[in-house]
Amino acid sequence: MGEIEADAVIVGSGFAGALLADRLADLGVGCTILEAGARVDRGTAFRSYLGAAVKTPESPYERLPDADFPISQDSGHWYRQAGPDTFKSTYLKAVGGTSWHWLGTCVRFLPSDFRMRTLYGHGEDWPIGYDELESFYTEAERELGVAGDSAEDLGSPRSGSFPMPPVPRSYLDRVCEQALAGTSFQVRVTPQARNSVNREGRPACCGSATCIPICPVAAKYDATVHLERAAAKGASLHERTTATRVETDADGQVSAIRFRRPDGTGGLARGRVYILTANAVETPRLLLHSSSARLPGGVANQSDQVGRNLMDHPVQLSWAVAGEPVWPYRGPLSTSGIENLRDGSFRRNRSSLRIQVSNDGWNWPTGGAITLADLLWRRGLRGVALRQAIADHASRQVQLAALTEQLPEPQNRVTLDAQDRDFHGVPLPRVHYRVGDYSRRGLAAARRVHDEIFARLNATEIHHADDFQGAGHIIGTTRMGDDPRRSVVDRNLRCHDHPNLFLVGAGAFPTASTANPTLTIAALALRAAVPVAETLSALPAPLRGA
């Protein structure tokens, strides 16, 4: 057994945990981070990806017995699915978390996204508005290193410029923009946390087209950037150290985080402030497992909201063969999107849409060029004819992915499985999930929009996925709000039930928008640093050591 001591104990080393550790270190706060996974060697991981027969988002990364995680090709691995729909989004356990295999998209929420209940009669209003978060969005773009077009606000007014010019658009982007000229579909450059120029010791994007699952040159931001900065300022990181229980005292304060290591040893991490930044599955799982005679529903759960309102961005995936070559499989996986379908009065009846124009051909739906030879061989092509057909078909592959907005529903939730447990004896997450009619109507609208776009591209061989895909965006389950009876954390991400416990990440989102969540996670993490520091200043003298 052993003890770890610091002013602030952070669980999770992904986007939120890394940014908070760095920012708190700037404020003179002693931080320690507990991370269930191990450090990733980029070269080894990239070689694993190249050698993988099935190239999923998880394929470069080792699944350790003590730090297992869900995998894309098996929805029943790790998750215990309770239906009626299958929850399809995954995450990593590693130093840096899921920032290793994210796409890099950094789109802001729209001002209207914070007022869904007031404007459209669905979901919830956030306890904060866009204006309160805007300066933190600007700060987050600087911290992550976002490349974008500062002349385009994409519906979200800006107070500052992007720190880098946009990543160059693909040839496909320009073809789509020309084909859609004069229509209601506006193709715009996608802001992304990817170097378009050499910056802060990391190179510019080399266009390897492997952003998911791994950037081979570190042009794409990952959380190890801020973990290294925090370590240089005195923060400590404990890898392969899994938080298994949150301990509380009779006064309602969190008193320790219990942890376990792969060799069977464990101990307590003690601080004055505790911050859970795992993700919207692992954070509620930890809180629910921390039940006691005093807190039978688990920690932070007097509202019975922990684990509820799980959301994703159910994706309508569509693909076709354009009438002319568009030359996919080059550059980042997406450099443009259609952003002007994200808001409108239609949101009273159906989900809004954010359409990603994908540069990776048919990779996502079919395996792309890897499976193309078999497809054409089965059509009877051989020899020179087969080679020519592969070259022609691959040059004209188009893929669109429409992210839809899912409403918070209390029955969509993470609970603890009654039978299956992990390496450390903690129950596996049981996921109750249904997409809902609101998002289903958005998926249907996306298919119609995709058909219109494909028609403009003179496309043939048009396909629409029969079922939704997961976006990899795990949202809800510890939502923020002003009413302690209906939310888990307040506007500063402090738990209503425990004044020295903060829950930071997409779990706090009351609604999902259609924007990829990472930039908002980052902005909320930066915003939370001052309330955390203020909480520390009001508590007894700091513990010494880390």
ZAMARGU-4260 file (C-alpha; in steps of 0.2 Angstrom, whole numbers, plus 5000, padded with zeros to 4 digits):
<rodrens>
0) 5000/5000/5000 | 5005/5018/4998 | 5000/5036/4998 | 5001/5050/4986 | 4998/5068/4992
5) 4996/5084/4982 | 4985/5100/4983 | 4974/5093/4969 | 4972/5075/4964 | 4966/5073/4946
10) 4959/5057/4939 | 4962/5055/4920 | 4976/5062/4909 | 4966/5066/4893 | 4961/5084/4887
15) 4953/5090/4903 | 4965/5083/4915 | 4981/5088/4906 | 4975/5106/4903 | 4969/5108/4921
20) 4986/5101/4928 | 4996/5113/4917 | 4985/5128/4921 | 4984/5124/4940 | 5003/5122/4940
25) 5004/5140/4933 | 4993/5145/4948 | 5005/5137/4960 | 4994/5122/4964 | 5003/5106/4967
30) 4995/5093/4956 | 4996/5074/4954 | 4987/5064/4940 | 4981/5046/4941 | 4980/5037/4925
35) 4974/5019/4922 | 4984/5017/4906 | 5002/5017/4901 | 5013/5029/4891 | 5012/5027/4872
40) 5028/5026/4862 | 5022/5035/4845 | 5034/5025/4834 | 5029/5008/4842 | 5011/5012/4841
45) 5012/5018/4822 | 5021/5001/4818 | 5007/4992/4827 | 4994/5001/4816 | 5003/4998/4800
50) 5004/4979/4804 | 4986/4978/4810 | 4974/4967/4799 | 4959/4977/4805 | 4963/4996/4806
55) 4952/5002/4820 | 4954/5018/4830 | 4961/5007/4844 | 4973/4996/4833 | 4989/5005/4837
60) 4986/5004/4856 | 4990/4990/4868 | 4975/4984/4879 | 4982/4980/4896 | 4973/4968/4907
65) 4973/4981/4921 | 4968/4995/4909 | 4956/4988/4896 | 4944/4998/4886 | 4930/4996/4873
70) 4934/4992/4855 | 4926/4997/4839 | 4924/4979/4831 | 4916/4971/4846 | 4902/4982/4854
75) 4901/4969/4868 | 4919/4970/4874 | 4920/4981/4890 | 4903/4988/4888 | 4888/4977/4894
80) 4875/4983/4881 | 4857/4984/4888 | 4849/4991/4872 | 4838/4994/4864 | 4851/5002/4853
85) 4870/4998/4853 | 4881/5012/4860 | 4896/5012/4848 | 4908/5025/4853 | 4924/5020/4861
90) 4939/5028/4871 | 4957/5024/4876 | 4965/5021/4893 | 4983/5028/4890 | 4993/5043/4896
95) 4985/5056/4885 | 4969/5047/4884 | 4958/5047/4869 | 4967/5062/4862 | 4979/5050/4854
100) 4965/5044/4841 | 4954/5059/4839 | 4952/5068/4823 | 4957/5085/4828 | 4941/5094/4824
105) 4939/5110/4835 | 4922/5118/4831 | 4914/5129/4844 | 4896/5127/4850 | 4884/5140/4843
110) 4876/5152/4855 | 4859/5144/4852 | 4866/5127/4858 | 4866/5134/4876 | 4848/5138/4875
115) 4839/5123/4867 | 4825/5122/4880 | 4821/5141/4878 | 4823/5142/4859 | 4816/5125/4853
120) 4807/5117/4868 | 4819/5102/4869 | 4833/5096/4880 | 4840/5109/4893 | 4847/5126/4894
125) 4865/5127/4900 | 4868/5137/4916 | 4881/5147/4907 | 4879/5155/4890 | 4890/5157/4875
130) 4896/5174/4880 | 4903/5167/4897 | 4913/5154/4887 | 4919/5164/4872 | 4935/5170/4879
135) 4939/5152/4885 | 4936/5146/4868 | 4949/5158/4861 | 4961/5153/4875 | 4958/5134/4871
140) 4961/5137/4853 | 4978/5145/4857 | 4982/5131/4870 | 4978/5117/4858 | 4985/5125/4843
145) 4970/5127/4831 | 4972/5131/4813 | 4958/5139/4805 | 4951/5154/4795 | 4949/5168/4806
150) 4937/5177/4794 | 4924/5164/4796 | 4916/5163/4813 | 4905/5148/4807 | 4890/5155/4817
155) 4900/5158/4833 | 4906/5176/4835 | 4925/5177/4839 | 4935/5189/4850 | 4952/5183/4843
160) 4960/5175/4828 | 4966/5157/4826 | 4984/5155/4831 | 4988/5147/4814 | 4982/5149/4796
165) 4970/5135/4790 | 4977/5118/4785 | 4976/5118/4766 | 4960/5112/4759 | 4959/5096/4749
170) 4955/5095/4731 | 4939/5086/4736 | 4934/5101/4746 | 4936/5113/4731 | 4926/5101/4720
175) 4912/5101/4733 | 4912/5120/4735 | 4911/5122/4716 | 4898/5109/4714 | 4887/5117/4728
180) 4889/5135/4723 | 4872/5143/4723 | 4864/5130/4734 | 4860/5131/4753 | 4875/5120/4757
185) 4890/5131/4762 | 4907/5121/4762 | 4919/5129/4774 | 4936/5126/4781 | 4936/5115/4797
190) 4946/5122/4812 | 4957/5109/4818 | 4970/5106/4832 | 4984/5102/4819 | 4999/5112/4815
195) 4998/5120/4798 | 5015/5127/4801 | 5029/5122/4813 | 5024/5127/4830 | 5030/5125/4848
200) 5043/5111/4843 | 5030/5101/4833 | 5030/5100/4814 | 5017/5105/4801 | 5005/5091/4795
205) 5013/5080/4782 | 4996/5073/4776 | 4999/5055/4780 | 4980/5053/4781 | 4981/5042/4797
210) 4974/5056/4810 | 4963/5042/4816 | 4970/5032/4824 | 4987/5040/4825 | 4997/5055/4819
215) 5015/5049/4815 | 5024/5065/4817 | 5014/5074/4831 | 5007/5088/4820 | 4990/5084/4828
220) 4988/5090/4846 | 4987/5076/4859 | 4986/5079/4878 | 5004/5074/4881 | 5009/5091/4876
225) 5001/5099/4892 | 5006/5084/4902 | 5024/5087/4898 | 5022/5106/4902 | 5014/5102/4919
230) 5027/5090/4923 | 5040/5103/4920 | 5031/5114/4932 | 5031/5101/4946 | 5015/5091/4943
235) 5017/5072/4945 | 5009/5058/4934 | 5006/5040/4940 | 5003/5029/4925 | 4995/5012/4927
240) 4987/5018/4943 | 4968/5015/4942 | 4956/5025/4953 | 4944/5012/4960 | 4934/5022/4973
245) 4931/5040/4979 | 4931/5041/4998 | 4921/5054/5008 | 4920/5060/5026 | 4905/5064/5037
250) 4905/5082/5032 | 4902/5078/5014 | 4920/5082/5008 | 4930/5070/4997 | 4944/5063/5008
255) 4954/5052/4996 | 4954/5042/4980 | 4958/5024/4982 | 4969/5017/4968 | 4975/5000/4962
260) 4991/4995/4952 | 4993/4980/4941 | 5005/4971/4953 | 4990/4971/4966 | 4996/4985/4977
265) 4986/5000/4980 | 4984/5015/4991 | 4976/5032/4994 | 4979/5048/4984 | 4975/5062/4996
270) 4972/5080/4992 | 4962/5095/4996 | 4953/5096/4980 | 4949/5082/4968 | 4945/5083/4950
275) 4938/5068/4940 | 4942/5070/4921 | 4940/5052/4915 | 4926/5053/4903 | 4907/5052/4903
280) 4908/5033/4905 | 4922/5030/4917 | 4918/5045/4928 | 4900/5040/4932 | 4906/5022/4934
285) 4919/5027/4947 | 4906/5038/4956 | 4893/5024/4957 | 4905/5011/4963 | 4909/5023/4977
290) 4893/5019/4986 | 4893/5017/5005 | 4880/5016/5019 | 4880/5035/5020 | 4879/5037/5001
295) 4870/5022/4995 | 4867/5029/4977 | 4886/5033/4975 | 4896/5049/4977 | 4889/5065/4970
300) 4872/5056/4966 | 4859/5063/4978 | 4850/5070/4963 | 4850/5052/4955 | 4857/5060/4939
305) 4875/5052/4939 | 4876/5041/4924 | 4860/5048/4916 | 4857/5058/4900 | 4871/5049/4890
310) 4873/5056/4872 | 4883/5054/4857 | 4882/5062/4839 | 4874/5047/4830 | 4881/5048/4812
315) 4873/5045/4796 | 4887/5039/4784 | 4885/5039/4765 | 4897/5036/4751 | 4897/5036/4732
320) 4908/5037/4717 | 4909/5055/4710 | 4907/5058/4692 | 4925/5064/4691 | 4941/5061/4700
325) 4942/5070/4717 | 4958/5061/4723 | 4955/5056/4741 | 4967/5047/4753 | 4978/5063/4755
330) 4980/5075/4769 | 4970/5075/4785 | 4955/5064/4786 | 4944/5080/4785 | 4948/5098/4781
335) 4931/5105/4777 | 4913/5103/4782 | 4895/5110/4779 | 4892/5120/4795 | 4876/5130/4790
340) 4864/5116/4794 | 4868/5116/4813 | 4854/5128/4817 | 4836/5133/4812 | 4818/5132/4817
345) 4818/5114/4811 | 4826/5110/4828 | 4809/5110/4835 | 4805/5094/4826 | 4822/5086/4822
350) 4840/5086/4825 | 4852/5099/4816 | 4866/5092/4806 | 4885/5095/4805 | 4891/5087/4789
355) 4909/5082/4788 | 4917/5081/4770 | 4929/5066/4772 | 4946/5065/4763 | 4948/5046/4767
360) 4937/5039/4753 | 4928/5024/4758 | 4939/5019/4772 | 4926/5021/4786 | 4911/5012/4778
365) 4920/4998/4768 | 4939/4998/4772 | 4942/5009/4757 | 4956/5005/4745 | 4961/4989/4755
370) 4945/4980/4751 | 4942/4988/4734 | 4952/4975/4724 | 4941/4961/4732 | 4925/4971/4727
375) 4930/4973/4709 | 4937/4955/4708 | 4920/4949/4713 | 4913/4959/4698 | 4924/4948/4687
380) 4938/4960/4683 | 4956/4953/4681 | 4973/4959/4676 | 4975/4976/4668 | 4957/4979/4668
385) 4957/4976/4687 | 4971/4988/4690 | 4964/5002/4679 | 4947/5000/4688 | 4955/5001/4705
390) 4964/5017/4701 | 4948/5024/4693 | 4937/5019/4707 | 4948/5025/4721 | 4951/5042/4713
395) 4932/5045/4713 | 4927/5039/4731 | 4917/5052/4741 | 4911/5050/4759 | 4900/5061/4769
400) 4897/5059/4788 | 4882/5069/4796 | 4883/5071/4814 | 4866/5073/4822 | 4861/5080/4839
405) 4855/5068/4852 | 4843/5074/4866 | 4847/5071/4884 | 4835/5057/4890 | 4836/5050/4908
410) 4834/5032/4903 | 4850/5033/4892 | 4863/5030/4906 | 4878/5021/4912 | 4876/5009/4927
415) 4886/4995/4935 | 4885/4978/4928 | 4878/4965/4941 | 4890/4951/4936 | 4905/4956/4926
420) 4920/4965/4934 | 4937/4972/4928 | 4955/4967/4933 | 4953/4977/4949 | 4936/4970/4954
425) 4926/4986/4948 | 4910/4982/4939 | 4910/4984/4921 | 4899/4998/4913 | 4882/4993/4908
430) 4875/5005/4895 | 4857/5008/4892 | 4855/5017/4876 | 4842/5023/4863 | 4845/5035/4849
435) 4827/5043/4850 | 4815/5049/4837 | 4822/5067/4836 | 4839/5061/4831 | 4832/5048/4819
440) 4823/5061/4810 | 4839/5070/4809 | 4847/5055/4801 | 4833/5054/4788 | 4836/5072/4784
445) 4854/5069/4782 | 4851/5055/4769 | 4841/5067/4759 | 4854/5081/4760 | 4868/5068/4755
450) 4858/5063/4740 | 4857/5081/4735 | 4875/5083/4736 | 4879/5067/4727 | 4868/5073/4713
455) 4878/5089/4712 | 4894/5078/4710 | 4886/5067/4697 | 4889/5053/4708 | 4884/5034/4705
460) 4885/5019/4717 | 4877/5029/4731 | 4876/5020/4748 | 4868/5025/4764 | 4872/5016/4780
465) 4857/5007/4786 | 4860/5011/4804 | 4869/5025/4814 | 4887/5025/4817 | 4895/5031/4834
470) 4905/5048/4833 | 4917/5044/4847 | 4909/5058/4857 | 4903/5052/4874 | 4893/5066/4882
475) 4881/5069/4897 | 4880/5058/4913 | 4886/5071/4925 | 4878/5086/4919 | 4879/5104/4925
480) 4865/5115/4931 | 4859/5127/4944 | 4847/5115/4952 | 4855/5102/4963 | 4839/5091/4961
485) 4842/5090/4942 | 4860/5091/4940 | 4877/5084/4946 | 4888/5099/4945 | 4886/5118/4946
490) 4891/5131/4933 | 4909/5129/4939 | 4909/5110/4937 | 4909/5108/4956 | 4898/5094/4963
495) 4883/5100/4972 | 4885/5086/4985 | 4904/5088/4988 | 4912/5106/4988 | 4929/5099/4985
500) 4925/5088/4970 | 4925/5094/4952 | 4919/5084/4937 | 4927/5091/4921 | 4923/5085/4904
505) 4910/5081/4891 | 4900/5073/4905 | 4895/5090/4911 | 4887/5095/4895 | 4868/5097/4897
510) 4865/5095/4878 | 4876/5089/4864 | 4875/5101/4850 | 4882/5094/4834 | 4899/5101/4837
515) 4913/5089/4840 | 4915/5091/4859 | 4934/5093/4862 | 4936/5112/4860 | 4921/5114/4873
520) 4929/5102/4885 | 4945/5112/4884 | 4936/5128/4886 | 4927/5122/4901 | 4943/5115/4909
525) 4952/5131/4907 | 4937/5140/4915 | 4937/5128/4930 | 4955/5132/4935 | 4951/5147/4944
530) 4936/5140/4954 | 4947/5125/4959 | 4961/5137/4964 | 4948/5148/4974 | 4942/5132/4983
535) 4960/5128/4988 | 4963/5145/4995 | 4948/5143/5006 | 4953/5126/5013 | 4966/5122/5026
540) 4985/5123/5022 | 4991/5112/5008 | 4998/5095/5010 | 5017/5094/5006 | 5025/5083/4993
545) 5017/5074/4978
</rodrens>
